[in-house]
Amino acid sequence: MDHSFVPSNEVQNAAMQALQERGIRIEDIAELTMFLQKAYIPDLTMQDCIESIEHVLKKREVQHALLTGIELDLLAENGKLSAPLQQLIKQDESLYGIDEILALSILNLYGSISFTNYGYVDKLKTGILQELNDKSSGKVHAFLDDLVGAIAAAASSRLAHRYRVKLEGDGLLS
């Protein structure tokens, strides 16, 4: 029986490097997370958001989604995909929904709040999502914009659930 595998630290490092190479900073994602939760969690800090994102990014499923999506974006950017997939991804065709499906793999880990938050930021295209959706740069971010939105939404859901646990533990809910 073959027990070969890719070590977790290699996968995590590759995913983080891929994000960095595409110009995504944790702080950019944290701004989205803050936007999603600031009205619901008093005294929420950017540090809270960053820590929640870091927790989300430690999940192997999230790392796999990032590596896959970013690779497809890069292949499309470099004209390396077969037609019509090349055009679908390069143009971020509105009826091509596989980019959202990949993002949903992240949201599935964090429950229904992450789904509603994702839909909200995906529609608004605020912050880093606005930059990623700007086609004038020549870069392809068909997958990355959805993955970044999903990470922010997952981190937001995580914060919401942790806040509820805190309220219950403090006896603030009856």
Residue pairs with C-beta under 8 A, 6 or more apart in sequence:
8 60
11 60
11 63
11 64
11 67
12 57
12 58
12 63
14 63
14 67
15 57
15 62
15 63
15 66
15 67
16 57
18 66
18 67
18 70
18 71
19 66
19 70
22 70
22 73
22 139
22 141
22 144
24 128
24 144
24 148
26 50
26 53
26 54
26 57
27 46
27 50
28 127
28 128
28 148
29 53
29 128
29 148
29 151
29 152
29 155
30 46
30 49
30 50
30 53
30 152
30 155
31 46
31 49
31 127
31 128
32 121
32 126
32 127
32 128
32 129
32 148
32 149
32 152
32 156
33 49
33 52
33 53
33 152
33 155
33 156
33 159
34 44
34 46
34 49
35 121
35 126
35 127
36 117
36 120
36 121
36 152
36 153
36 156
37 44
37 49
37 156
37 159
37 160
38 44
40 160
40 163
41 48
41 159
41 160
41 163
44 159
48 159
49 155
49 159
52 155
52 156
52 158
52 159
52 162
53 151
53 152
53 155
55 155
55 158
56 62
56 106
56 109
56 110
56 151
56 154
56 155
56 158
57 63
57 151
59 109
61 105
61 106
61 109
62 106
62 109
62 151
62 154
65 102
65 103
65 105
65 106
65 147
65 150
66 147
68 102
68 143
69 99
69 102
69 103
69 143
69 144
69 146
69 147
70 143
70 144
70 147
72 81
72 89
72 142
72 143
73 89
73 139
73 140
73 141
73 142
73 143
73 144
74 140
75 81
75 89
76 85
76 86
76 89
76 90
76 140
76 142
77 90
77 138
77 139
77 140
79 86
79 90
80 86
81 89
87 93
88 96
89 96
89 99
89 140
89 142
89 143
90 140
90 142
92 99
92 133
92 135
92 140
92 141
92 142
96 142
99 142
99 143
99 145
99 146
100 122
100 146
102 143
102 146
102 147
103 118
103 143
103 146
103 147
103 149
103 150
104 115
104 150
106 114
106 147
106 150
106 151
106 154
107 114
107 115
107 118
107 150
107 153
107 154
109 154
110 153
110 154
110 157
110 158
111 157
111 161
113 156
113 157
113 160
113 161
114 150
114 153
114 154
114 156
114 157
115 153
117 152
117 153
117 156
117 157
118 149
118 150
118 153
121 129
121 149
121 152
121 153
122 129
122 146
122 149
125 133
125 145
128 148
129 145
129 148
129 149
132 141
132 144
132 145
132 148
133 141
133 145
164 173
167 173
